[in-house]
């Protein structure tokens, strides 16, 4: 299943062999962790790190830096009232259900 494209992922900070740039990471480096609230009690700027190169299609594989930190922040949320933004997770869950039903 392809994860949903989001506007927020169309202009995302990335870092790789050519330096630091904003890029559209939809369909390229978006993982489930990207659907967490990346601004919840965080001072870090979320960044996708381009790492391994896939020569057959001439693209780099990317991953969210510090994804373990964002996951731990999510696990600390005790209730829906803690200013945590669940909107991207809700979209993701809706998409998973849609794919399973079809």
KOLRO-305827 format. One line per field, with one value per residue: z, x negated, y of N, C-alpha, C, O, CB in turn; residue in one letter. Coordinates in steps of 0.2 Angstrom, whole numbers, m for minus. Glycine has a CB too. Layout:
residues N
n.c3: (Z  ...)
n.c1: (X  ...)
n.c2: (Y  ...)
ca.c3: (Z  ...)
ca.c1: (X  ...)
ca.c2: (Y  ...)
c.c3: (Z  ...)
c.c1: (X  ...)
c.c2: (Y  ...)
o.c3: (Z  ...)
o.c1: (X  ...)
o.c2: (Y  ...)
cb.c3: (Z  ...)
cb.c1: (X  ...)
cb.c2: (Y  ...)
r: (a  ...)
//
This chain:
residues 102
n.c3: (0  m4  5  10  1  7  8  17  15  3  3  11  23  18  19  11  0  m9  0  11  8  3  m2  m12  m4  m4  m8  m9  3  14  28  40  53  49  50  63  75  72  78  91  107  103  99  88  70  59  48  33  29  16  11  7  m10  m24  m37  m49  m51  m50  m38  m22  m6  7  25  40  51  68  71  81  93  90  90  103  109  105  112  125  126  135  134  122  124  125  117  106  89  80  67  55  58  59  45  40  46  41  27  27  31  21  10  15  15  2)
n.c1: (m4  m3  m7  3  2  m3  0  m9  m21  m26  m34  m47  m60  m75  m90  m106  m117  m119  m117  m107  m90  m74  m61  m49  m43  m34  m28  m41  m50  m42  m37  m28  m30  m31  m18  m16  m14  m25  m29  m26  m29  m43  m59  m66  m69  m60  m68  m71  m83  m93  m99  m104  m108  m98  m103  m97  m85  m90  m88  m88  m86  m76  m74  m66  m74  m79  m68  m64  m64  m52  m43  m44  m39  m25  m21  m21  m10  5  19  32  33  21  15  9  7  18  22  15  12  25  29  21  25  38  35  29  39  48  41  40  54  57)
n.c2: (m6  11  25  39  54  70  87  94  86  89  99  97  97  91  82  77  70  81  92  102  104  109  97  87  74  65  49  45  46  45  38  28  35  48  52  55  68  79  91  91  95  98  104  101  102  93  82  74  62  58  43  28  24  20  12  6  13  26  34  41  33  38  43  47  57  55  47  38  46  54  44  40  52  51  40  44  52  54  56  61  75  82  92  85  83  73  72  68  55  50  52  42  30  30  28  16  7  10  4  m10  m13  m12)
ca.c3: (0  m4  10  7  m1  10  6  21  13  m3  4  17  23  17  19  8  m4  m12  5  14  3  3  m7  m11  m2  m5  m12  m9  9  19  32  45  58  47  51  70  76  72  81  98  112  100  96  82  64  56  42  30  27  10  12  1  m17  m28  m44  m54  m53  m49  m33  m15  m1  13  31  45  56  75  71  88  97  88  92  111  111  104  117  131  126  139  132  116  125  126  111  101  83  78  61  50  60  57  38  38  48  36  21  28  31  14  6  17  13  m6)
ca.c1: (0  m6  m5  6  m2  0  m3  m15  m26  m28  m40  m49  m67  m79  m98  m109  m123  m119  m116  m101  m86  m67  m59  m43  m45  m28  m30  m49  m53  m37  m36  m22  m32  m30  m11  m15  m14  m32  m30  m23  m35  m49  m63  m70  m66  m60  m72  m72  m90  m93  m105  m107  m106  m96  m105  m92  m80  m93  m85  m90  m81  m76  m71  m65  m79  m76  m61  m63  m62  m45  m39  m43  m34  m19  m20  m20  m3  9  26  33  33  14  12  6  11  19  25  11  13  32  29  17  29  43  32  28  46  50  37  42  61  57)
ca.c2: (0  17  30  45  60  76  94  95  82  91  104  95  98  85  82  72  71  88  97  103  107  106  93  84  67  60  43  43  45  46  32  29  39  55  54  57  75  80  97  90  96  97  109  99  103  87  81  67  60  54  39  24  26  14  13  4  18  32  38  39  31  43  41  53  57  55  44  35  52  56  38  40  57  49  35  48  55  50  57  65  82  84  96  81  83  66  73  64  48  49  51  36  25  30  25  8  4  10  m1  m16  m14  m13)
c.c3: (0  1  7  6  4  8  10  19  6  m3  11  17  23  17  16  5  m7  m6  8  9  5  m3  m6  m10  m2  m10  m12  m2  15  22  37  51  56  48  59  70  77  76  89  103  109  98  90  76  61  49  40  27  21  11  7  m5  m21  m35  m50  m56  m52  m44  m26  m11  5  19  36  50  63  76  78  93  96  91  100  113  110  110  124  131  130  137  125  117  127  121  106  95  80  70  55  52  58  49  36  40  43  29  22  28  24  9  8  15  5  m8)
c.c1: (m4  m3  m2  1  1  m4  m10  m21  m29  m33  m43  m57  m70  m87  m101  m115  m124  m118  m109  m96  m79  m65  m52  m45  m39  m30  m37  m52  m48  m36  m30  m24  m31  m23  m10  m15  m22  m34  m28  m29  m42  m52  m66  m66  m66  m64  m72  m80  m90  m100  m107  m104  m104  m97  m101  m87  m83  m90  m88  m85  m82  m72  m71  m70  m76  m69  m59  m61  m54  m40  m38  m39  m27  m17  m18  m13  2  17  26  33  26  11  8  10  12  21  22  12  20  33  26  22  35  41  31  34  49  47  39  49  61  53)
c.c2: (6  22  36  51  66  82  95  92  84  97  103  96  91  87  76  74  78  94  97  107  105  102  90  76  62  55  41  42  45  39  34  34  47  57  56  65  77  87  96  90  95  103  108  101  96  87  74  67  56  50  34  25  19  15  11  9  25  37  36  37  36  40  47  52  58  52  41  40  53  50  38  46  55  44  38  51  51  51  61  73  85  88  92  81  76  66  68  57  46  48  44  30  24  27  18  5  4  5  m8  m18  m16  m20)
o.c3: (4  2  2  10  4  6  7  20  4  m8  15  12  26  16  17  7  m8  m8  7  7  9  m8  m1  m14  0  m15  m15  m1  21  18  38  53  60  48  61  65  83  76  92  103  112  96  86  76  60  45  43  24  22  13  2  m6  m20  m39  m55  m62  m53  m46  m26  m11  7  19  35  53  64  80  80  97  101  93  103  118  115  112  128  137  129  139  123  113  129  121  102  95  77  68  52  47  56  47  32  36  41  26  17  25  22  6  4  13  3  m13)
o.c1: (m9  3  m4  m3  8  m10  m15  m27  m34  m36  m42  m60  m69  m89  m99  m118  m130  m117  m106  m98  m78  m67  m50  m48  m40  m32  m39  m55  m50  m34  m28  m20  m30  m21  m5  m17  m24  m40  m28  m33  m46  m49  m69  m60  m71  m63  m72  m82  m88  m105  m111  m98  m107  m94  m101  m85  m80  m89  m91  m79  m87  m68  m75  m71  m71  m66  m54  m57  m51  m35  m33  m35  m23  m11  m15  m11  3  21  21  33  26  5  5  16  7  23  25  13  21  36  29  22  37  45  33  35  51  51  40  51  65  53)
o.c2: (7  22  38  52  66  82  98  94  82  99  107  95  87  92  70  79  81  99  92  113  100  104  89  73  57  56  36  37  46  34  39  38  51  63  57  68  76  89  101  86  92  108  112  100  93  91  69  71  50  52  36  27  14  19  14  9  30  43  31  40  37  36  52  47  61  54  40  39  54  51  37  45  57  44  35  53  45  47  64  77  90  89  95  80  73  61  65  53  40  43  41  26  19  23  14  m1  m1  1  m13  m24  m20  m21)
cb.c3: (6  m11  15  12  m8  18  7  28  13  m7  4  18  30  10  26  3  m9  m17  3  21  m4  4  m9  m18  6  m8  m18  m12  10  16  36  48  59  39  49  74  82  65  78  99  118  93  102  82  59  55  44  23  33  3  19  3  m21  m27  m45  m52  m49  m56  m33  m12  2  11  35  48  55  78  66  90  96  81  90  114  107  97  118  132  119  146  137  113  131  128  114  104  78  82  59  50  67  59  35  42  55  34  19  35  36  11  7  25  15  m10)
cb.c1: (5  m6  m11  12  m2  m1  2  m13  m25  m22  m37  m48  m69  m77  m100  m104  m124  m114  m118  m101  m87  m62  m65  m39  m48  m22  m27  m52  m59  m30  m42  m21  m40  m31  m7  m21  m10  m35  m26  m19  m33  m48  m67  m71  m69  m53  m79  m67  m94  m94  m103  m105  m112  m88  m112  m89  m74  m94  m77  m94  m82  m73  m75  m58  m84  m76  m60  m70  m66  m44  m42  m50  m36  m18  m25  m25  0  9  30  40  37  10  8  5  8  24  25  4  12  37  25  11  32  46  26  24  51  49  29  42  65  54)
cb.c2: (0  21  31  47  62  75  100  93  75  94  112  87  102  82  83  69  66  89  104  107  105  113  87  84  67  64  44  49  50  49  30  23  39  55  48  54  77  81  103  83  92  92  112  92  108  84  84  66  58  58  35  16  29  13  9  m3  17  35  37  46  23  49  35  53  63  62  39  32  58  57  32  42  63  45  30  53  56  53  61  63  83  78  101  74  88  63  80  66  47  54  57  36  26  37  29  7  8  17  m1  m17  m8  m7)
r: (x  x  x  x  x  x  x  x  x  x  x  x  x  x  x  x  x  x  x  x  x  x  x  x  x  x  x  x  x  x  x  x  x  x  x  x  x  x  x  x  x  x  x  x  x  x  x  x  x  x  x  x  x  x  x  x  x  x  x  x  x  x  x  x  x  x  x  x  x  x  x  x  x  x  x  x  x  x  x  x  x  x  x  x  x  x  x  x  x  x  x  x  x  x  x  x  x  x  x  x  x  x)
//
